[in-house]
Amino acid sequence: AGAWAAFYRPNLEAFPNWLTHASLAALLSLLGPLAAEKVFLTACLLAFVVSFRFALAALRPEAADGFLLVLPFLFDAALHLGYYNRVFAAVPLLLALGLWSGRRGRLGASGTAAMSALLLGLYFCAAAGLLVGLIGLAALLLGVTWDERGAPDRLRGLRQRLLSLGAASFLPLLLLARFQARQGGGIAGRGADALVRL
């Protein structure tokens, strides 16, 4: 560790894409590098299938048995290129969409806490995944509100859903804003100057 200390230092900031690093570091304390990566990827792919089934059952319970149809999509380019955070980001994303759909946005205190944990997990997988998840949840919010357009308590339901979604997304969005402010620019940081890119 002494030789590497001149080049590397632990960064315990709450930044996106942390999940793979933390998971593999924990697994490397128990297993060798190849075995640790295999265990992580196996867990990732199994969690993806289970979360897809959960989301499918929440949308249409009779369609839950079709969860195996996701198998051809597991081994995409992100997985082969080693972007494990992007692959694993689908797990909390699907769980969040399934949680919202199953309860039609009426989360309550425990559901809001669970949604916050899922969105926080999504932030630690990939910042772009968090934004995609929030856009998906906003679309579901609009869809449920549209479906209830004739209901007498529609505005009350909308207010409850907005409060739940706002409370659940507050900490992940705060972390994302803090990360973006420290990076000084876009999703990937400021990047190289024009002369350096030439």
Disulfide bonds with the S-S distance in Angstrom:
none
